[in-house]
Amino acid sequence: MSSETDTNFWLIKTEYRQSPIHGFGRFTLEDINANKLVLVLGGTIGDKGSMPIRGTKLFIDNPQTHINHSSRPNLELDGQILFRSCKNIAAGSELTLDYTTFTKLNFVPVEESEQHETR
């Protein structure tokens, strides 16, 4: 488990644990319907940080989110700090984002297991 304090506002129950995608990740402990608000991102806003704020030159410094990249994400950024489910997500699935939708970084696709499929 992370020793960091999570400054996010999660609207679902989650668990932080080892990920088959990369290092550690965030997993849902409940079924999530498509288009449900899942997370309001917390953290410190400044000119550098872990996540760029779309449409600005600002960043949110928030290392506690632990949502890994996927080319087949189950979450999407809604506005600047809200995250919604973009499909039905089964309990136990890892929560993922397509980082390329809000950052200029390039990510190498990785083989993703069937556990990330929707119900």
PERA-V489380 format. One line per field, one symbol per residue. ss: DSSP state (@ for helix, = for strand, . for the rest). psi: psi as a letter, one per 40 degrees, with the letter a starting at -180 (. if undefined). burial: b if it has 16 or more other C-alpha atoms within 10 Angstrom, else e. A space follows every 10 residues. Layout:
ss=???
psi=???
burial=???
//
This chain:
ss=........== ...=====.. ...=====.. .=....==== ...===.... ==......== =......==. ....====.. .====...=. ...=.==.@@ @......... ...@@@...
psi=iieihheigh eihihhihhe dhbiihiiei ihiifhhdhh hiahhaeiae hihheieiih hgeedfhiii egieiihgbd eihiheihhi heihhiihde eeieiihhii hhieeeii.
burial=eeeeebeeeb eeebebeeee beebbbbbee bbbebbbbbb bbbeeeeebe bbbeeeeebb bbebbbbbbb bebbbbbeee ebbbbbbbbb bbbbbbbbbe ebeeeeeeee eeeeebbbe
//
